């Protein structure tokens, strides 16, 4: 017997097959239903909240990076307080409900954010890459490759 009590809406949402749908103001942007990689097409109820949030964040980061030029990298801004931004250099999850971001802040100090999925609130931002003569770091593509491997 399961101790967790769900409303019928929560149960239906968890059993649904995932899909992603977007509409953009720019007519040149791709709008509509997005094709999802195989790991994201599995039923939601087969994943923990942490794994499910992690996998969707990878897709958002990768899509955001596709809009960046060669001089910018993905970072995330924080809401509330003045914690600033963090260049995303890694990401993970701890079942059942924690997401972790690894990176550095504007001064280059190592930074880690540990966040419960119920509090997840991520603003993706473009930051100039720290070293001009090196290619921009594309963490979203590395995260997606690891997701496909597992």
N, C-alpha and C positions, 0 to 999 in steps of 0.2 A: 504494500500500500504506500502511496506517495503522500507525504505530509504537506506538500505545497498545494494551496488552493488557488485555482485560476478562475477568472470570469470566463464566460463563453467567448468573449471577444479576444481575450489573451490566448485561449486555447486555439482558436481559429487562426490567429496571427502566427503562433508558433508552428502550426501544422502547414502553413502556406509555403508554396514553393517561392523562393525569393525572386524578385524582379526589381529592376531599377528603371525609373522613369524620370526624365528631366525636360524642362522647357526653359529656353534662354531668350533674353531680349535681343541678342545679336542674331539676325537671320542667317548668318553664315555658320553659327554654332550648330552642332548636331543636337537636335531635340528628339524626344520620344523615348521609347523603350531601348535600353542599352543591352547589348549582348554581354553576359556575365561569364567569367572563366569557370571552368568545371567545378572547382572547390566551392564556389559561391552558389552553384545551382542545386546543392543538396538541400533537403528539407531542413528548415530552421530548427525543428525540435530534435534534430540529431546533434546539435551543437550547444555548448555552454554559452551564456550571454557574453562572456569574455571573448571566446573564439569568434563568435558571430560579429561582435563589434570590431575586433582586430581585422578580420577578413574584409569587412566593408571599408574600414579606414584605409587599408592598402589600396583598394580600388580608387578611393577619393584622392589619395596622395599621388598615385600614378597618373590619374587624369589631370590633376593640377600641374604636375611636372611637365606634361605634354604641352602646356601653354607657356612654359618659361623659355626665355632665350638662353644662350650659352653662358651668360654672365650672372645668372641667378640660380639659387637653390631654394628648396622648400623649407619653410620654418613654420612654427605655430605660435600664435599669439594667445595670451592668457586673458581671461575675463576676470574682472574684480581685482582690486589691488593694483600694484604697479610692478608685477613680476616681469613684465616685458615680453620678449619673444625667445623662443628656443629653436635653434637650427636642428631639424630632425635628422639624427644620425643612426637611429635604431628604434625598434618598436617591438613589443612583445605582449603576452598576456599570461595571466596566472588564473587557471580555472578555479572557481566557476565565474568570477565576476570582476577581475581587476585587469586593467590595461596599463602598460608601462611605456613611456617614451624616454629615449636616451638622446642626449645631444649636448649642445653648448649654447650659452647665452651670448649676447652681443659683445661681451668682453672676452669671450673665448673660454670662460669657466665651464667645467663639466657640469652638466645639469641632468637630473632625472625627475620625471613626473610620474607618480603612481596615482592612478585614479580609478574609482569604482565606476562601473559601467552606467549606473544610474545617475552619475554626475558628469558623464562625458559631454564635453563641450569644447570642440576644437575649431580654431580659426586658422586656416592655412594662409601663409603669407610668403611672398617672394622676397628673399634677401640677396644682396650682392654676394657672390662667392668670396670666400676669405682670401684665396690666393689667385691672382690674376692669370698666371701662366699654367695653371692646372685646369683640366676639364671640370665642369660642374658635377657635383656628386648627385646621382639620381637614386635615392634610397627607395623610392616607390617601385622601381623596376627590379631591384634586388629582392625586396620583400615579396613581390608577386612571383618571382622565380622560385623562391623558397616555398611559397604557398603551393605552387604547382607540383613541387617535388614531394610534398607530404601527402 
